């Protein structure tokens, strides 16, 4: 096939062999066998205006010339705006030839140089510290002894001021402002100042107490109105004096009253530690004293404002087979822990 009069650039041209109305493809070197009617020849698309998008593709794609690759239809994705980096999203690769910008440097020094210098300085400092701690080269391979420690001005542990093994430091006490007289029993004891207040009618009623004072420690408390420090006196109940005939067996009513106090006022999970239990005299009158400490095992879990209570229950023989009681209790967070001893020491019988 002759290449006479063939144009140099590739493209569709009138058939040089004289076939009217037909176009033949010139690939730059020779004429191909394929022909196409001139009416169906692809026309070049008009150039898009400046800043606009290419015109959309038509419903029919041009037929590829022999030896050319057929691309999928679609409008090419526009490139990034001026001054923006190409977007690289999940599952996408950066465009060919794109390189990320260099990492920031300090005064033009690459970061790996800065990091290397920092690592070198750290190693040198660590070596110097080890050398100093080892006391240098001792010559015999031994380790130098550390310098003697100065004695501490603070003791390792402070002495405890609670429980049966209390220290010699006296516990603080409330101010005494007068005396409380229980006319029903014929006894009196110290009236204490703030934070103590006179017992209200809720405490003072038959078969309960007849005189005294209290101090609120937590209010409200669980299903109760409050939890309190107490200094209260009253008569024993009939069932607590059954069988009593002589001061020599005061321990029986004494322990009965103690069980009632625990049941009605300390119905909480606790561990009981006895401080003292035995005879106790007041102005020549015989008595029985039960003194103990209660550790409340649910206090921390239930966020109570106290965790323990020191309790004293004193039962006195008042003559003519009459018995009276004095109940004193001070929780561990109460400010004046010495009030139990102060009230006990102040009791008088008329």
ABEGO torsion letter per residue (X at the ends): XBABGBBABBEBBBBAAGBBGBBBBBAGABBBABBBBAAABBBBBBBBBBGBBBBBBBABBBBBBBGBBBBBBEBBBBBBBBGBBBBBBBGBBBBBGBBBBBBBBBGGBBAAAAAAAAAAAAAAAAAAAAAAAAGEBAGAGBBBBBBBBBBBABBABBBBABEABBBABBBBBBBBAEBBBBAAAGBBBBBBBOABBBBBAAABBBGBBABEBBBBABOBBEABABBBBBBBBBBBBAAAABGBABAAAAAAAAAAAAAAAAAAAABBBBBBBBABBEBBBBGGBBBBBBBBBBBBAAAAAAGBABABBBBBBBBBBAEGGBBBBBBBBBBAABABAAAAAAAAAABBBX
